[in-house]
């Protein structure tokens, strides 16, 4: 039987189709730039080379990203998202200190496997810091740190602990990548990781030791999760616990 004419897209469907096509093109350009970066380095990521690799005209890149810096920022976001997709937190069964080690190892392994992407991510102290993927990754790290604090394992406050974890992983990767192949000793990475663990955690849960500081840190970590006290009472108790923890 002869088929009738195909239905025309509704007016509401046309903008969505255009937005979908734009997003597919944008992702294709980002993927092409990330591939060039990984294979040939940052200098190879020119608008002409990326356009050719993505099968688009150079003006498309300017319309989508503004300029080369905008494209590199998008590639940075892509890198953080790739890293985030590989992260996993076992919130139930694992020893929280082993979980901390595993997270540190995962971060370092990503940097060593993706040196050009990693260098781009940290080429500027603020580069990528506002990335949604970066913020989500930091939330995972803070979750690990909070588990340590709640269990009485944390030697320092949570923000300092997160800074130490992040700084040592970043330093380990950048130091390793700066060394000639013949001088890359895996013992360096192990030593840096264990130094971080020693600086951040106690050998035993602090709540099992004498003195108020460890117990204060543990209770401070759990304070937001309880509902018995009023907001004002929690705030006052939080100040007292902070003073006790600092005194230790």
C-alpha positions, 0 to 999 in steps of 0.5 A, spaced: 500 500 500 502 506 498 505 510 504 502 517 506 507 523 507 511 523 513 509 527 518 513 534 519 516 535 526 512 539 531 514 546 532 516 544 539 520 538 537 525 542 532 529 546 538 530 540 542 532 536 535 537 542 534 539 542 541 541 534 541 545 535 534 549 541 538 550 537 544 553 531 539 557 535 535 560 538 542 562 531 544 565 529 538 569 535 538 571 534 545 573 527 544 577 529 538 581 534 542 582 529 548 584 524 543 589 529 540 592 531 547 593 524 549 597 522 543 601 528 541 600 533 547 598 540 548 601 543 542 597 539 537 591 541 540 589 547 535 583 549 532 584 546 525 587 540 528 581 538 532 576 541 527 579 536 522 579 530 527 572 531 529 569 532 522 567 540 523 569 546 520 573 551 525 568 556 526 564 551 529 569 550 535 569 558 536 561 558 536 561 552 541 567 554 545 569 561 544 576 560 543 581 555 544 582 556 552 574 554 552 575 548 548 581 546 553 576 547 559 571 543 556 577 537 555 578 538 562 571 537 564 571 531 560 578 529 564 574 530 571 568 526 568 572 520 566 576 520 572 569 520 576 566 515 572 572 510 575 571 512 582 567 507 587 566 508 594 564 502 598 560 505 604 559 498 608 564 493 608 571 496 607 576 498 612 576 506 612 583 506 612 584 501 606 578 505 602 583 511 603 589 508 600 584 505 594 582 512 593 589 515 593 591 509 588 586 510 584 587 518 583 595 516 582 593 511 577 589 515 573 594 521 573 600 516 570 595 513 565 593 520 562 599 524 563 597 530 558 590 530 561 593 530 568 598 536 566 592 540 563 587 539 569 593 542 574 596 547 569 593 552 573 591 552 580 584 554 579 583 550 572 577 545 573 576 547 580 569 549 578 568 543 574 561 539 576 565 533 575 571 536 580 566 538 585 563 531 585 570 527 586 571 532 592 565 530 595 567 522 594 573 524 597 570 528 603 565 522 604 571 517 605 574 523 610 568 523 614 568 515 615 574 516 618 572 522 622 566 518 624 570 512 626 575 516 630 581 514 626 582 521 623 588 525 626 587 532 623 580 535 622 576 533 615 578 539 611 586 539 612 585 531 611 582 532 604 587 537 603 593 532 605 590 527 601 589 531 594 596 534 595 600 528 596 596 524 590 597 530 585 605 531 588 606 524 587 603 524 579 607 530 577 613 528 581 613 521 577 612 524 570 618 529 571 623 523 572 626 519 567 624 512 566 630 509 569 629 513 575 621 511 576 621 507 582 614 504 585 617 505 592 616 512 591 609 512 590 608 507 596 612 511 601 608 518 599 601 514 600 603 511 607 606 518 609 599 521 607 596 515 611 600 516 617 599 524 617 592 523 616 590 517 621 591 514 627 594 507 628 587 506 632 581 509 633 582 515 637 576 514 641 579 508 644 585 512 647 585 517 653 584 524 652 578 528 649 581 530 642 579 524 639 573 523 642 571 530 640 573 529 633 569 523 632 562 526 636 563 532 631 563 528 625 557 525 627 553 531 630 550 534 624 546 527 623 543 527 630 536 531 631 535 531 639 538 537 640 536 544 637 540 548 631 542 553 637 544 547 641 548 543 636 552 550 634 554 551 641 556 544 642 560 544 635 564 550 638 566 546 644 568 540 640 572 544 635 576 547 641 577 540 644 579 537 638 584 543 637 587 542 644 589 535 642 
